[in-house]
Amino acid sequence: MPERINFPHYDKSHYRFLHDIESIDLSKLSEKERWRIEHQRLHEKHRGHEAMHAEMVLILIVTLVVAQILLVQWRQRYFKSYQKATLIGMWVIPIGICMKYGWTRFIIIWSIFSVITGYITFRSTRKPLPGNTPRLVYKWFLLIYKVSYFIGILGYMVVMLTLLGLNLLFLIKPQIAMDFGLLCLFYGLYFGVVSRDFAEVCTDSMAAHIGVSFHV
């Protein structure tokens, strides 16, 4: 028997207030007043969803915890297969999705990153190992780490400030500010994690050539 979904119930005052807000003619208001009304409309449309959001967050946390435990066990027991599977998955799956939906910006950035990283990875696997390759590997992945860290922190700060409503001080719509913050957060996390895995592959390859073993 299908589970019954309980939607939030509102009193008549909520619908009356929501109707009053929706009936306001924004063209007759100033820029600042329009932004305030739109922000208030957004809050009114999502009023009463707190319980549903709490359940969604709880399910997400449990899923993340279980997935994290499984991934840690996989990494500890079969590190090589874990490294290859996660690296290939994170490297190929996002670009496939972006090509399907035509997200040009990510495709261009991913292509530039892949060409440079692929060249550096190729250099690290050559025999004999060129003398300047370790320095090249270090400089490239250090640069990617710093850029990814900065972009990730910027995205996190934008998201938090948007949730606090500070975007209205700069007359930026909540949707635009949130989209920008989440986009920066995604780019920082994605390229930071992928570059870290590539750095481990290059390090292991160079260490094997010179007879040194590194343990992460």
SEGU-171921 format. One line per field, with one value per residue: residue in one letter; x, y, z of N, C-alpha, C in turn; residue number from 1. Coordinates in steps of 0.1 Angstrom, whole numbers. Example, Ala and Ser with C-alpha at 12.3 -4.5 7.8 and 13.67 -1.06 7.14 Angstrom:
residues 2
residuo: [a_s] .
n_X: [132_128] .
n_Y: [-57_-22] .
n_Z: [78_71] .
ca_X: [123_137] .
ca_Y: [-45_-11] .
ca_Z: [78_71] .
c_X: [132_129] .
c_Y: [-33_0] .
c_Z: [78_79] .
num: [1_2] .
This chain:
residues 216
residuo: [m_p_e_r_i_n_f_p_h_y_d_k_s_h_y_r_f_l_h_d_i_e_s_i_d_l_s_k_l_s_e_k_e_r_w_r_i_e_h_q_r_l_h_e_k_h_r_g_h_e_a_m_h_a_e_m_v_l_i_l_i_v_t_l_v_v_a_q_i_l_l_v_q_w_r_q_r_y_f_k_s_y_q_k_a_t_l_i_g_m_w_v_i_p_i_g_i_c_m_k_y_g_w_t_r_f_i_i_i_w_s_i_f_s_v_i_t_g_y_i_t_f_r_s_t_r_k_p_l_p_g_n_t_p_r_l_v_y_k_w_f_l_l_i_y_k_v_s_y_f_i_g_i_l_g_y_m_v_v_m_l_t_l_l_g_l_n_l_l_f_l_i_k_p_q_i_a_m_d_f_g_l_l_c_l_f_y_g_l_y_f_g_v_v_s_r_d_f_a_e_v_c_t_d_s_m_a_a_h_i_g_v_s_f_h_v] .
n_X: [9_7_26_13_15_20_11_19_-4_-22_-35_-64_-55_-29_-31_-46_-28_-7_-20_-24_2_10_-7_3_14_44_56_50_65_96_130_143_121_108_125_124_97_97_115_100_78_90_96_70_59_73_67_58_70_89_90_91_115_132_130_141_167_176_174_193_217_220_223_247_265_264_273_298_311_311_327_351_358_362_383_403_407_409_427_439_420_399_409_413_386_371_385_382_354_347_360_349_320_307_314_301_274_272_277_255_234_244_261_281_302_313_323_343_361_367_379_402_415_418_435_459_464_465_487_508_505_512_539_549_549_568_597_632_626_621_642_630_604_592_591_575_551_545_542_520_498_498_490_464_452_453_437_413_406_403_381_361_358_349_324_311_309_293_269_261_259_238_217_214_203_218_224_205_214_231_214_210_194_180_180_199_222_224_227_252_268_266_275_302_310_307_326_350_351_349_371_392_391_394_419_435_434_446_472_481_483_503_524_528_536_560_575_577_595_619_624_612_589_557_533_500] .
n_Y: [-12_22_47_74_108_136_168_202_221_251_280_302_328_328_322_344_364_357_359_387_396_386_400_425_452_452_470_495_501_510_501_489_483_464_443_437_428_406_389_385_372_348_337_334_315_292_287_267_244_234_210_190_197_192_164_157_166_150_124_128_132_107_91_101_95_67_61_72_56_31_39_45_20_6_20_15_-13_-20_-2_6_-1_14_40_42_38_59_81_79_79_105_121_116_113_138_155_141_145_173_176_164_182_205_224_248_263_247_226_238_247_223_209_224_220_192_188_200_187_161_161_167_144_125_132_125_97_89_71_74_94_128_155_179_173_165_191_205_190_195_224_228_213_225_250_245_236_259_277_263_261_288_295_277_285_311_306_292_313_331_317_314_341_348_332_345_368_390_396_414_439_446_447_423_395_368_342_345_351_328_308_316_312_284_274_283_269_242_241_246_224_202_204_205_180_162_170_164_136_130_141_122_100_108_112_86_73_86_81_53_52_63_47_52_50_63_69_75] .
n_Z: [0_-9_6_25_18_37_34_41_61_59_75_68_69_60_32_25_30_13_-12_-12_-14_-39_-55_-57_-76_-91_-108_-101_-79_-62_-70_-47_-31_-47_-46_-19_-17_-34_-20_3_-8_-15_10_21_3_10_36_64_55_71_86_66_53_74_76_51_53_75_63_43_58_71_49_39_60_61_35_36_55_41_19_32_43_19_8_26_25_-3_-18_-43_-63_-54_-57_-85_-94_-82_-92_-120_-122_-111_-129_-154_-154_-146_-169_-189_-182_-184_-211_-222_-214_-224_-211_-214_-201_-180_-196_-211_-191_-178_-200_-204_-180_-180_-203_-195_-170_-179_-196_-177_-161_-179_-183_-158_-158_-176_-187_-189_-159_-164_-152_-144_-139_-113_-100_-117_-115_-88_-87_-104_-92_-67_-74_-84_-61_-44_-59_-60_-33_-26_-43_-33_-6_-11_-24_-3_16_2_0_27_35_18_28_52_43_35_9_-1_6_-14_-35_-49_-62_-44_-57_-77_-62_-46_-66_-77_-55_-49_-73_-73_-50_-59_-81_-67_-49_-66_-86_-67_-54_-76_-86_-64_-64_-89_-83_-64_-81_-98_-80_-69_-93_-99_-76_-79_-100_-90_-69_-44_-17_-10_15_20] .
ca_X: [0_16_27_6_23_13_15_17_-17_-22_-48_-69_-48_-17_-35_-50_-16_0_-28_-22_15_10_-15_10_20_58_60_48_74_110_139_145_108_105_134_119_85_101_121_89_70_98_94_56_57_80_63_52_78_101_91_95_129_140_131_150_181_179_177_206_228_221_229_261_272_265_282_312_316_314_339_363_362_367_396_413_409_413_430_441_407_391_415_410_372_366_391_375_340_346_365_341_306_303_315_290_261_273_276_241_226_250_266_294_312_320_330_355_370_371_388_415_421_421_446_471_467_469_501_516_504_520_553_553_550_578_610_635_618_628_646_621_590_587_588_563_539_543_537_507_488_497_482_450_448_450_425_401_404_397_367_352_355_340_311_305_305_281_257_258_254_225_207_212_196_227_224_196_221_237_204_212_183_184_182_212_233_225_232_266_275_266_284_316_313_309_339_361_352_352_385_401_392_400_434_442_436_457_484_485_487_516_534_531_543_574_581_581_606_631_626_608_575_550_521_490] .
ca_Y: [0_33_56_86_120_147_181_212_228_265_287_311_341_326_323_357_373_353_365_401_399_382_409_438_456_456_480_508_502_513_489_483_478_452_432_433_421_393_381_382_361_335_332_329_302_281_286_254_233_231_195_183_200_185_150_156_168_138_114_131_130_93_86_105_88_53_61_75_44_22_43_44_6_2_26_8_-27_-21_12_8_-1_26_52_42_39_72_91_78_83_119_128_113_114_152_160_135_152_186_175_161_194_217_234_251_268_236_218_245_247_209_206_230_213_179_188_203_176_149_163_165_130_117_134_118_83_86_65_79_106_141_161_190_169_167_205_208_184_202_237_227_209_235_261_241_235_273_283_256_265_302_295_270_294_322_300_290_326_337_309_317_355_348_327_356_380_402_399_425_451_449_446_411_386_356_331_348_350_314_301_319_306_270_272_284_258_230_242_244_210_192_204_202_166_155_173_157_122_130_143_110_91_113_109_72_69_91_74_40_53_66_37_57_47_73_63_86] .
ca_Z: [0_-10_18_24_20_45_29_52_61_63_78_58_69_52_18_22_29_1_-23_-12_-19_-53_-63_-57_-89_-88_-117_-95_-68_-65_-71_-34_-26_-55_-41_-6_-19_-40_-9_12_-15_-14_24_22_-4_17_50_67_50_80_90_54_51_84_72_40_59_82_53_36_68_73_37_38_70_56_23_41_62_31_12_40_43_6_6_35_21_-17_-21_-57_-71_-49_-63_-99_-97_-79_-101_-134_-120_-109_-140_-166_-152_-147_-182_-196_-178_-190_-226_-224_-212_-231_-201_-221_-192_-174_-206_-214_-179_-177_-211_-202_-168_-184_-212_-187_-161_-187_-200_-165_-157_-189_-180_-145_-161_-186_-183_-175_-155_-166_-140_-140_-138_-100_-97_-125_-108_-75_-89_-110_-83_-57_-79_-84_-47_-39_-66_-56_-19_-26_-49_-24_5_-16_-26_10_22_-5_3_41_35_11_38_62_37_33_-5_-4_8_-27_-45_-56_-60_-37_-66_-84_-52_-43_-78_-78_-44_-51_-85_-68_-41_-67_-88_-57_-44_-77_-91_-56_-52_-87_-87_-54_-68_-99_-77_-58_-91_-103_-69_-69_-105_-98_-66_-84_-109_-83_-58_-31_-15_-2_21_23] .
c_X: [9_15_20_15_15_19_12_3_-15_-36_-52_-61_-35_-21_-40_-38_-8_-7_-25_-8_16_3_-8_16_34_62_59_57_88_118_140_132_105_113_128_106_88_107_110_80_77_96_80_53_62_76_55_59_89_102_96_110_137_141_141_164_185_183_191_218_230_228_243_270_275_275_296_318_320_326_352_368_368_381_407_416_414_416_431_428_398_396_411_395_367_372_384_361_339_351_356_326_301_303_304_277_261_272_262_232_232_255_280_305_320_328_343_365_376_381_402_423_426_433_459_475_471_483_511_516_513_535_558_554_561_590_621_627_626_631_636_607_585_583_576_550_535_536_523_496_487_488_467_444_444_438_412_397_397_383_357_348_346_326_304_300_293_268_252_252_240_214_204_205_205_228_215_203_228_227_206_201_188_187_196_223_235_231_247_274_277_275_299_320_315_322_350_362_355_366_395_402_398_415_441_444_446_471_490_490_501_527_538_539_558_581_586_593_619_633_622_593_569_537_512_483] .
c_Y: [12_42_69_98_130_160_191_218_242_270_297_324_340_328_337_366_370_359_380_404_396_393_423_440_461_467_494_511_505_500_482_477_465_440_427_424_407_384_377_371_348_329_326_316_290_280_273_242_228_216_187_185_193_170_148_157_156_126_116_129_115_87_89_97_73_52_64_63_34_26_42_29_1_7_19_-6_-28_-7_15_9_11_39_53_44_53_83_91_83_98_127_127_116_129_158_154_142_166_186_172_173_206_228_237_255_257_228_225_244_232_205_212_223_199_178_190_192_164_149_161_151_121_119_126_103_79_80_68_91_118_148_172_186_170_181_209_203_192_216_237_224_218_246_258_240_249_279_276_259_278_302_288_278_306_317_298_303_332_330_313_332_356_343_337_368_392_405_411_438_455_448_434_401_374_344_333_346_335_305_303_312_291_266_272_273_245_230_239_230_200_192_202_187_158_158_166_142_121_132_130_100_95_110_95_67_74_84_60_41_56_57_42_54_58_66_75_82] .
c_Z: [0_3_15_27_26_40_41_50_66_66_67_57_60_37_15_21_17_-12_-24_-17_-34_-61_-63_-71_-87_-97_-111_-83_-72_-65_-58_-29_-34_-49_-27_-8_-25_-29_0_5_-14_0_26_15_3_32_53_62_59_83_78_52_62_81_61_44_67_73_46_45_70_61_35_48_66_44_27_47_51_23_19_41_30_4_14_30_6_-22_-36_-65_-67_-56_-78_-102_-94_-88_-115_-133_-119_-121_-152_-165_-153_-161_-191_-194_-185_-205_-230_-224_-218_-222_-206_-211_-186_-184_-209_-203_-177_-188_-209_-190_-172_-193_-204_-178_-168_-192_-188_-160_-166_-186_-167_-147_-171_-179_-193_-172_-157_-153_-135_-137_-124_-96_-105_-119_-96_-77_-95_-100_-71_-61_-79_-70_-41_-45_-61_-42_-18_-31_-40_-12_1_-18_-13_17_15_-2_17_41_28_21_49_56_34_18_-9_-2_-5_-38_-54_-53_-53_-46_-73_-74_-49_-54_-79_-67_-45_-63_-81_-59_-49_-74_-78_-52_-55_-82_-80_-54_-63_-89_-76_-58_-80_-93_-70_-69_-96_-93_-69_-81_-104_-87_-70_-93_-101_-71_-45_-29_-6_2_25_36] .
num: [1_2_3_4_5_6_7_8_9_10_11_12_13_14_15_16_17_18_19_20_21_22_23_24_25_26_27_28_29_30_31_32_33_34_35_36_37_38_39_40_41_42_43_44_45_46_47_48_49_50_51_52_53_54_55_56_57_58_59_60_61_62_63_64_65_66_67_68_69_70_71_72_73_74_75_76_77_78_79_80_81_82_83_84_85_86_87_88_89_90_91_92_93_94_95_96_97_98_99_100_101_102_103_104_105_106_107_108_109_110_111_112_113_114_115_116_117_118_119_120_121_122_123_124_125_126_127_128_129_130_131_132_133_134_135_136_137_138_139_140_141_142_143_144_145_146_147_148_149_150_151_152_153_154_155_156_157_158_159_160_161_162_163_164_165_166_167_168_169_170_171_172_173_174_175_176_177_178_179_180_181_182_183_184_185_186_187_188_189_190_191_192_193_194_195_196_197_198_199_200_201_202_203_204_205_206_207_208_209_210_211_212_213_214_215_216] .
